[in-house]
Amino acid sequence: MLGHPTLYIGVALVSAALLGWRANRGWFGVAAATFGVVLLLALGMPFAMFFVNQEPDLLVETATSSEVHTMLYLTIYGPLLATVGALVFGVPLASLLARGFTGQAIVESLVDLPLVVPHSVAGILILFGFGKHGLFPGMSVLTTMTGMVLALTFVSAPYAVNTTREAFESIDSGLEYAARSHGATPFETFRRIQVPLASRGIVTGGVLAWARGVSEFGAIAIVAYSVNFFYPFTGKETVSQHAPVYILDTYRSAGLQHASAVAFILLVMSAGIFLVVRLLTGTKSGGFL
């Protein structure tokens, strides 16, 4: 069957139908299981075929490339800076949104707006907002780490804010009232009650924001297609590209197999980071991570 992957579809559909029937839910169970498997196949088969068609020698060559190492560093570091910024400024805002205030609908709309803005438009907005004629005329945005971080913060902040807000909303307001009644200031209540109880949601929001930053292409292609930054492993300025941009350039210049090798390394790295975060935070398999 390895040479005929289409056969897996038939086997999976028949297996799903049998499982649905054995669940004693009649024809509805059969239909539900079959439709569910169709979606799972659409999601899972690209990954399966991607992994089984990798060339080991090319993977080793890619994994040992200094150029790829520089790209991976930029792909981790840039989104990490954006995530830290989104959490530092977004967590207090999420706390306010969870409790409500006058004009909240306007603020929520502004927070959610980057979710519906086309990615390339997000890059153009960053240039208008922070470029030559923006808020800080003297700040260099194009092809810089600053521009990259601003673009990534713009597209990833909604994930950090909204997930953290949901965590704050799940906290029993009676605990905050009790803290205030015992003399705690609003900041002390926020620091000692709200943040510890919402820490799982804050971490989840941070991970989602980081993952969103890693996958961003459109805004980065506009603002920082190639990025000039300090690379600590060489101790000097260097130029590299964010992973989605780098993979596209590799696909154009070297073909699908070379691009897929880079993508494989990126997927393994991202999965490893998610696993480490899950282990460090004690997140159970049923959560976002």
WONORQUI-V396266 format. One record per pair of residues at least 6 apart in sequence whose ideal C-beta (glycine too) atoms are under 6 Angstrom apart, sorted by sequence separation. I is the first residue (numbers start at 1). J is the second residue. If there is no record, write none. Layout:
<<I:J> <I:J>>
This chain:
<<1:7> <23:29> <62:68> <141:147> <283:289> <230:237> <231:238> <250:258> <251:259> <20:29> <21:30> <180:189> <250:259> <20:30> <131:141> <179:189> <130:141> <228:239> <278:289> <247:259> <250:262> <17:30> <20:33> <176:189> <226:239> <19:33> <179:193> <226:241> <247:262> <247:263> <16:33> <17:34> <176:193> <16:34> <175:193> <130:150> <225:245> <13:34> <16:37> <220:242> <243:266> <13:37> <126:150> <221:245> <12:37> <126:151> <220:245> <171:197> <217:244> <123:151> <168:198> <167:198> <122:154> <122:155> <167:201> <164:201> <163:201> <164:202> <114:154> <114:155> <163:204> <164:205> <163:205> <115:158> <114:158> <160:205> <163:208> <112:158> <111:158> <159:208> <160:209> <111:161> <159:209> <156:209> <159:212> <156:212> <156:213> <152:213> <155:216> <152:216> <155:219> <82:149> <86:153> <90:157> <94:161> <98:165> <81:149> <85:153> <93:161> <97:165> <151:219> <151:220> <78:148> <82:152> <86:156> <90:160> <94:164> <98:168> <207:277> <82:153> <86:157> <90:161> <94:165> <98:169> <151:223> <79:152> <87:160> <91:164> <95:168> <82:156> <86:160> <94:168> <147:223> <148:224> <147:224> <203:281> <148:227> <143:224> <143:226> <145:229> <204:288> <143:228> <123:219> <122:219> <126:223> <120:218> <124:222> <95:194> <119:218> <123:222> <119:219> <123:223> <120:222> <87:206> <83:206> <86:209> <83:209> <83:210> <79:210> <82:213> <79:213> <79:214> <75:214> <74:240> <75:242> <75:243> <71:240> <70:240> <71:246> <62:261> <62:262> <59:261> <63:265> <58:261> <62:265> <54:264>>
